[in-house]
Amino acid sequence: MRLVITKRGQKRIASNREYLEDNFYPEYGRWFEDKILATIKRIPANPQRGREAFPEINRPEIRKILCDHYNYWIYYRIKKTVIEILSVRHCLMRIDTPRQL
């Protein structure tokens, strides 16, 4: 399957990296981005590994997986030939619908 990071997904990764760099130290942002991208690259090998992100609204194609070593969910959508990375959000952020991604 082909892997695509949406514009919103790219923006979320960049904004989280900037936040970590500005509020902690610059290397932390780079490490975060490296771990996020490593987790994203593993998704196509087993797309069903992530859990359903919104089971209460019956959207099984939208899933989420927790990034290794960081408390960030990676939200993605499984299509026939493509996996779209939709967003990256801290696990403490309450996300009830896909619109909030």
N, CA and C atoms as an extended XYZ file, in Angstrom:
303
Properties=species:S:1:pos:R:3:atomname:S:1:resname:S:1:resid:I:1 pbc="F F F"
N         0.842       -1.181        0.000 N   MET     1
C         0.000        0.000        0.000 CA  MET     1
C         0.892        1.251        0.000 C   MET     1
N         0.398        2.251       -0.659 N   ARG     2
C         1.106        3.532       -0.734 CA  ARG     2
C         0.779        4.354        0.511 C   ARG     2
N         1.752        5.094        0.990 N   LEU     3
C         1.603        5.900        2.196 CA  LEU     3
C         1.667        7.370        1.824 C   LEU     3
N         0.668        8.156        2.278 N   VAL     4
C         0.605        9.587        1.983 CA  VAL     4
C         0.355       10.338        3.286 C   VAL     4
N         1.137       11.379        3.521 N   ILE     5
C         0.886       12.254        4.665 CA  ILE     5
C         0.146       13.474        4.135 C   ILE     5
N        -1.072       13.669        4.603 N   THR     6
C        -1.884       14.794        4.136 CA  THR     6
C        -1.256       16.119        4.578 C   THR     6
N        -1.718       17.207        3.971 N   LYS     7
C        -1.214       18.529        4.359 CA  LYS     7
C        -1.487       18.805        5.833 C   LYS     7
N        -2.667       18.423        6.298 N   ARG     8
C        -2.999       18.609        7.710 CA  ARG     8
C        -2.056       17.778        8.582 C   ARG     8
N        -1.771       16.560        8.156 N   GLY     9
C        -0.837       15.713        8.896 CA  GLY     9
C         0.551       16.325        8.956 C   GLY     9
N         1.013       16.867        7.839 N   GLN    10
C         2.324       17.520        7.797 CA  GLN    10
C         2.352       18.728        8.730 C   GLN    10
N         1.272       19.506        8.721 N   LYS    11
C         1.197       20.692        9.586 CA  LYS    11
C         1.218       20.304       11.066 C   LYS    11
N         0.502       19.230       11.411 N   ARG    12
C         0.458       18.794       12.812 CA  ARG    12
C         1.832       18.304       13.279 C   ARG    12
N         2.525       17.561       12.423 N   ILE    13
C         3.867       17.096       12.784 CA  ILE    13
C         4.782       18.297       12.999 C   ILE    13
N         4.739       19.246       12.060 N   ALA    14
C         5.600       20.437       12.153 CA  ALA    14
C         5.266       21.277       13.384 C   ALA    14
N         3.979       21.474       13.672 N   SER    15
C         3.614       22.316       14.818 CA  SER    15
C         3.984       21.643       16.140 C   SER    15
N         3.838       20.328       16.216 N   ASN    16
C         4.247       19.619       17.430 CA  ASN    16
C         5.759       19.688       17.608 C   ASN    16
N         6.481       19.548       16.514 N   ARG    17
C         7.945       19.640       16.583 CA  ARG    17
C         8.356       21.040       17.069 C   ARG    17
N         7.760       22.059       16.488 N   GLU    18
C         8.084       23.432       16.887 CA  GLU    18
C         7.769       23.670       18.364 C   GLU    18
N         6.646       23.168       18.817 N   TYR    19
C         6.273       23.326       20.221 CA  TYR    19
C         7.337       22.702       21.130 C   TYR    19
N         7.757       21.483       20.808 N   LEU    20
C         8.752       20.798       21.631 CA  LEU    20
C        10.099       21.516       21.596 C   LEU    20
N        10.465       22.011       20.429 N   GLU    21
C        11.732       22.745       20.312 CA  GLU    21
C        11.695       24.045       21.108 C   GLU    21
N        10.587       24.753       21.036 N   ASP    22
C        10.466       26.048       21.711 CA  ASP    22
C        10.322       25.920       23.231 C   ASP    22
N         9.660       24.864       23.682 N   ASN    23
C         9.358       24.745       25.104 CA  ASN    23
C        10.281       23.814       25.875 C   ASN    23
N        11.079       23.040       25.179 N   PHE    24
C        12.011       22.141       25.849 CA  PHE    24
C        13.427       22.439       25.346 C   PHE    24
N        13.869       21.717       24.343 N   TYR    25
C        15.142       22.046       23.719 CA  TYR    25
C        15.131       21.532       22.284 C   TYR    25
N        15.944       22.115       21.394 N   PRO    26
C        15.852       21.830       19.958 CA  PRO    26
C        15.968       20.357       19.575 C   PRO    26
N        16.814       19.615       20.228 N   GLU    27
C        16.982       18.204       19.865 CA  GLU    27
C        15.721       17.387       20.125 C   GLU    27
N        14.947       17.786       21.097 N   TYR    28
C        13.729       17.058       21.442 CA  TYR    28
C        12.747       17.055       20.268 C   TYR    28
N        12.640       18.167       19.565 N   GLY    29
C        11.765       18.248       18.401 CA  GLY    29
C        12.203       17.325       17.281 C   GLY    29
N        13.501       17.248       17.050 N   ARG    30
C        14.022       16.358       15.996 CA  ARG    30
C        13.791       14.900       16.362 C   ARG    30
N        14.019       14.541       17.637 N   TRP    31
C        13.789       13.165       18.077 CA  TRP    31
C        12.319       12.795       17.932 C   TRP    31
N        11.453       13.723       18.308 N   PHE    32
C        10.008       13.497       18.168 CA  PHE    32
C         9.657       13.191       16.713 C   PHE    32
N        10.109       14.046       15.808 N   GLU    33
C         9.785       13.851       14.390 CA  GLU    33
C        10.346       12.528       13.865 C   GLU    33
N        11.552       12.167       14.270 N   ASP    34
C        12.140       10.894       13.847 CA  ASP    34
C        11.289        9.712       14.308 C   ASP    34
N        10.827        9.737       15.562 N   LYS    35
C         9.999        8.642       16.090 CA  LYS    35
C         8.634        8.595       15.408 C   LYS    35
N         8.046        9.753       15.160 N   ILE    36
C         6.751        9.794       14.476 CA  ILE    36
C         6.887        9.184       13.084 C   ILE    36
N         7.894        9.600       12.334 N   LEU    37
C         8.077        9.095       10.968 CA  LEU    37
C         8.418        7.612       10.957 C   LEU    37
N         9.176        7.140       11.931 N   ALA    38
C         9.483        5.705       12.017 CA  ALA    38
C         8.209        4.892       12.263 C   ALA    38
N         7.337        5.400       13.129 N   THR    39
C         6.070        4.704       13.394 CA  THR    39
C         5.186        4.725       12.155 C   THR    39
N         5.130        5.849       11.465 N   ILE    40
C         4.329        5.969       10.246 CA  ILE    40
C         4.807        4.977        9.187 C   ILE    40
N         6.106        4.823        9.046 N   LYS    41
C         6.655        3.916        8.022 CA  LYS    41
C         6.312        2.462        8.286 C   LYS    41
N         5.999        2.111        9.531 N   ARG    42
C         5.633        0.723        9.858 CA  ARG    42
C         4.159        0.417        9.597 C   ARG    42
N         3.339        1.421        9.433 N   ILE    43
C         1.899        1.202        9.273 CA  ILE    43
C         1.548        0.343        8.053 C   ILE    43
N         2.125        0.577        6.856 N   PRO    44
C         1.716       -0.227        5.694 CA  PRO    44
C         1.948       -1.734        5.838 C   PRO    44
N         2.898       -2.143        6.651 N   ALA    45
C         3.146       -3.575        6.847 CA  ALA    45
C         1.965       -4.264        7.524 C   ALA    45
N         1.245       -3.538        8.361 N   ASN    46
C         0.086       -4.099        9.062 CA  ASN    46
C        -0.885       -2.969        9.400 C   ASN    46
N        -1.658       -2.499        8.420 N   PRO    47
C        -2.535       -1.340        8.642 CA  PRO    47
C        -3.612       -1.551        9.710 C   PRO    47
N        -4.013       -2.786        9.936 N   GLN    48
C        -5.060       -3.063       10.921 CA  GLN    48
C        -4.531       -3.079       12.350 C   GLN    48
N        -3.232       -2.913       12.512 N   ARG    49
C        -2.609       -2.944       13.834 CA  ARG    49
C        -3.154       -1.842       14.749 C   ARG    49
N        -3.391       -0.676       14.197 N   GLY    50
C        -3.945        0.416       14.985 CA  GLY    50
C        -5.388        0.130       15.366 C   GLY    50
N        -5.844        0.807       16.404 N   ARG    51
C        -7.235        0.603       16.837 CA  ARG    51
C        -8.156        1.592       16.120 C   ARG    51
N        -9.438        1.257       16.091 N   GLU    52
C       -10.415        2.171       15.497 CA  GLU    52
C       -10.410        3.473       16.290 C   GLU    52
N       -10.335        4.591       15.583 N   ALA    53
C       -10.287        5.888       16.247 CA  ALA    53
C       -11.666        6.353       16.692 C   ALA    53
N       -12.705        6.002       15.920 N   PHE    54
C       -14.055        6.489       16.213 CA  PHE    54
C       -15.083        5.355       16.093 C   PHE    54
N       -15.007        4.344       16.951 N   PRO    55
C       -15.949        3.219       16.834 CA  PRO    55
C       -17.397        3.624       17.090 C   PRO    55
N       -17.595        4.671       17.902 N   GLU    56
C       -18.962        5.087       18.245 CA  GLU    56
C       -19.701        5.705       17.065 C   GLU    56
N       -19.000        6.159       16.045 N   ILE    57
C       -19.668        6.722       14.866 CA  ILE    57
C       -19.476        5.834       13.632 C   ILE    57
N       -19.000        4.615       13.872 N   ASN    58
C       -18.875        3.607       12.820 CA  ASN    58
C       -18.015        4.086       11.645 C   ASN    58
N       -16.781        4.458       11.930 N   ARG    59
C       -15.814        4.853       10.904 CA  ARG    59
C       -14.576        3.948       11.031 C   ARG    59
N       -14.718        2.652       10.707 N   PRO    60
C       -13.618        1.706       10.918 CA  PRO    60
C       -12.390        1.965       10.042 C   PRO    60
N       -12.553        2.734        8.981 N   GLU    61
C       -11.413        3.021        8.105 CA  GLU    61
C       -10.449        4.032        8.711 C   GLU    61
N       -10.901        4.771        9.734 N   ILE    62
C       -10.033        5.730       10.415 CA  ILE    62
C        -9.516        5.063       11.686 C   ILE    62
N        -8.197        4.960       11.768 N   ARG    63
C        -7.565        4.248       12.865 CA  ARG    63
C        -6.522        5.138       13.526 C   ARG    63
N        -6.029        4.696       14.665 N   LYS    64
C        -4.974        5.437       15.345 CA  LYS    64
C        -3.986        4.458       15.956 C   LYS    64
N        -2.741        4.912       16.016 N   ILE    65
C        -1.687        4.097       16.606 CA  ILE    65
C        -0.827        5.017       17.466 C   ILE    65
N        -0.389        4.522       18.594 N   LEU    66
C         0.414        5.320       19.515 CA  LEU    66
C         1.874        5.285       19.072 C   LEU    66
N         2.494        6.440       19.039 N   CYS    67
C         3.903        6.546       18.662 CA  CYS    67
C         4.773        5.984       19.787 C   CYS    67
N         5.795        5.235       19.415 N   ASP    68
C         6.737        4.700       20.391 CA  ASP    68
C         7.453        5.834       21.126 C   ASP    68
N         7.548        5.743       22.435 N   HIS    69
C         8.296        6.656       23.296 CA  HIS    69
C         7.671        8.045       23.459 C   HIS    69
N         6.595        8.330       22.782 N   TYR    70
C         5.937        9.629       22.913 CA  TYR    70
C         4.443        9.389       23.076 C   TYR    70
N         3.770       10.270       23.750 N   ASN    71
C         2.335       10.129       23.979 CA  ASN    71
C         1.547       10.854       22.897 C   ASN    71
N         1.762       10.458       21.662 N   TYR    72
C         1.069       11.052       20.527 CA  TYR    72
C         0.392        9.964       19.714 C   TYR    72
N        -0.881       10.211       19.386 N   TRP    73
C        -1.610        9.321       18.490 CA  TRP    73
C        -1.370        9.758       17.052 C   TRP    73
N        -1.174        8.789       16.193 N   ILE    74
C        -1.091        9.033       14.756 CA  ILE    74
C        -2.404        8.527       14.178 C   ILE    74
N        -3.175        9.424       13.611 N   TYR    75
C        -4.465        9.079       13.015 CA  TYR    75
C        -4.276        8.855       11.526 C   TYR    75
N        -4.854        7.769       11.021 N   TYR    76
C        -4.725        7.473        9.596 CA  TYR    76
C        -5.993        6.833        9.052 C   TYR    76
N        -6.152        6.940        7.736 N   ARG    77
C        -7.318        6.376        7.058 CA  ARG    77
C        -6.829        5.328        6.073 C   ARG    77
N        -7.477        4.174        6.078 N   ILE    78
C        -7.132        3.094        5.161 CA  ILE    78
C        -8.093        3.141        3.983 C   ILE    78
N        -7.539        3.287        2.796 N   LYS    79
C        -8.320        3.204        1.567 CA  LYS    79
C        -7.875        1.950        0.816 C   LYS    79
N        -8.397        1.730       -0.373 N   LYS    80
C        -8.072        0.501       -1.107 CA  LYS    80
C        -6.583        0.345       -1.378 C   LYS    80
N        -5.945        1.387       -1.872 N   THR    81
C        -4.532        1.288       -2.239 CA  THR    81
C        -3.655        2.298       -1.518 C   THR    81
N        -4.251        3.110       -0.657 N   VAL    82
C        -3.522        4.196       -0.012 CA  VAL    82
C        -3.813        4.218        1.486 C   VAL    82
N        -2.792        4.557        2.256 N   ILE    83
C        -2.962        4.872        3.674 CA  ILE    83
C        -2.649        6.349        3.812 C   ILE    83
N        -3.618        7.107        4.309 N   GLU    84
C        -3.454        8.548        4.478 CA  GLU    84
C        -3.209        8.868        5.952 C   GLU    84
N        -2.114        9.537        6.233 N   ILE    85
C        -1.851       10.017        7.587 CA  ILE    85
C        -2.624       11.319        7.737 C   ILE    85
N        -3.599       11.325        8.638 N   LEU    86
C        -4.499       12.460        8.780 CA  LEU    86
C        -4.003       13.493        9.778 C   LEU    86
N        -3.471       13.024       10.903 N   SER    87
C        -3.096       13.961       11.947 CA  SER    87
C        -2.219       13.277       12.982 C   SER    87
N        -1.548       14.085       13.775 N   VAL    88
C        -0.770       13.621       14.921 CA  VAL    88
C        -1.171       14.508       16.094 C   VAL    88
N        -1.716       13.890       17.134 N   ARG    89
C        -2.233       14.659       18.275 CA  ARG    89
C        -1.742       14.049       19.586 C   ARG    89
N        -1.520       14.902       20.579 N   HIS    90
C        -1.126       14.409       21.894 CA  HIS    90
C        -2.267       13.579       22.464 C   HIS    90
N        -1.923       12.531       23.189 N   CYS    91
C        -2.958       11.609       23.677 CA  CYS    91
C        -3.883       12.234       24.714 C   CYS    91
N        -3.506       13.334       25.340 N   LEU    92
C        -4.398       13.991       26.302 CA  LEU    92
C        -5.445       14.878       25.640 C   LEU    92
N        -5.299       15.127       24.357 N   MET    93
C        -6.298       15.930       23.641 CA  MET    93
C        -7.509       15.061       23.347 C   MET    93
N        -8.657       15.529       23.734 N   ARG    94
C        -9.888       14.771       23.493 CA  ARG    94
C       -10.340       15.005       22.061 C   ARG    94
N       -10.447       13.925       21.310 N   ILE    95
C       -10.872       13.968       19.911 CA  ILE    95
C       -12.097       13.065       19.794 C   ILE    95
N       -13.265       13.648       19.531 N   ASP    96
C       -14.500       12.874       19.472 CA  ASP    96
C       -14.969       12.583       18.053 C   ASP    96
N       -14.572       13.410       17.105 N   THR    97
C       -15.004       13.232       15.713 CA  THR    97
C       -13.826       13.488       14.771 C   THR    97
N       -13.885       12.974       13.561 N   PRO    98
C       -12.813       13.229       12.602 CA  PRO    98
C       -12.587       14.709       12.297 C   PRO    98
N       -13.620       15.525       12.454 N   ARG    99
C       -13.466       16.969       12.215 CA  ARG    99
C       -12.485       17.612       13.174 C   ARG    99
N       -12.318       17.055       14.331 N   GLN   100
C       -11.433       17.631       15.347 CA  GLN   100
C        -9.964       17.270       15.131 C   GLN   100
N        -9.680       16.453       14.164 N   LEU   101
C        -8.290       16.072       13.914 CA  LEU   101
C        -7.506       17.264       13.445 C   LEU   101
